[in-house]
Amino acid sequence: MRLTKFTDLALRAVMRLAVSENDTALTTREVAVAVDVPYTHMAKAVSRLNELGVLHARRGRGGGLELTVLGRRASVGWLVRELEGKGEEVVECEGDAPCPLRGACRLRRALRDAQEAFYASLDPLTVADLVSRPTGAILLELGMPDRG
């Protein structure tokens, strides 16, 4: 199974925000630079995370992004399910060219079960788990100007 780029970006943003020093609010642009992705892509991920209540985005002077309590405590499995889209199938059986086996296929169910097992393996993890040593220290250095 493969996560979408969107989910990857959103997870990177959450991880970077989770290690912000002194709860310093970062801008979307700062997060995008830190994780080396285009601003426009990060802006879409930030918008979705804001909708989910994982982070709070404030505009204007003194604004920025901050993780919410939910963002800090949420299960990674829940977050990935939400970002990937509930009910999304691993394979497309009904699309423009429906699979002729769709009425009697066992593969579709097996893939759905495997997908749920993947998500379930992420359920015990929280964002705090993702940014524990040594990851947190590395996240703080991302996007920082060279000092030498």
VENBEL-V10176 format. One record per backbone hydrogen bond with DSSP energy under -1.0 kcal/mol. NH is the residue of the N-H (numbers start at 1). CO is the residue of the C=O. If there is no record, write none. Layout:
nh=NH co=CO
nh=NH co=CO
This chain:
nh=8 co=4
nh=9 co=5
nh=10 co=6
nh=11 co=7
nh=12 co=8
nh=13 co=9
nh=14 co=10
nh=15 co=11
nh=16 co=12
nh=17 co=13
nh=18 co=14
nh=20 co=17
nh=23 co=20
nh=24 co=21
nh=26 co=65
nh=31 co=27
nh=32 co=28
nh=33 co=29
nh=34 co=30
nh=35 co=31
nh=36 co=33
nh=37 co=32
nh=42 co=38
nh=43 co=39
nh=44 co=40
nh=45 co=41
nh=46 co=42
nh=47 co=43
nh=48 co=44
nh=49 co=45
nh=50 co=46
nh=51 co=47
nh=52 co=48
nh=54 co=49
nh=55 co=49
nh=56 co=66
nh=58 co=64
nh=63 co=60
nh=64 co=58
nh=65 co=26
nh=66 co=56
nh=68 co=54
nh=72 co=68
nh=73 co=69
nh=74 co=70
nh=76 co=125
nh=77 co=122
nh=79 co=75
nh=80 co=76
nh=81 co=77
nh=82 co=78
nh=83 co=79
nh=84 co=80
nh=85 co=81
nh=88 co=85
nh=99 co=93
nh=102 co=99
nh=104 co=101
nh=110 co=106
nh=111 co=107
nh=112 co=108
nh=113 co=109
nh=114 co=110
nh=115 co=111
nh=116 co=112
nh=117 co=113
nh=118 co=114
nh=119 co=115
nh=120 co=116
nh=121 co=117
nh=122 co=119
nh=125 co=122
nh=130 co=126
nh=131 co=127
nh=132 co=129
nh=135 co=132
nh=138 co=134
nh=139 co=135
nh=140 co=136
nh=144 co=141
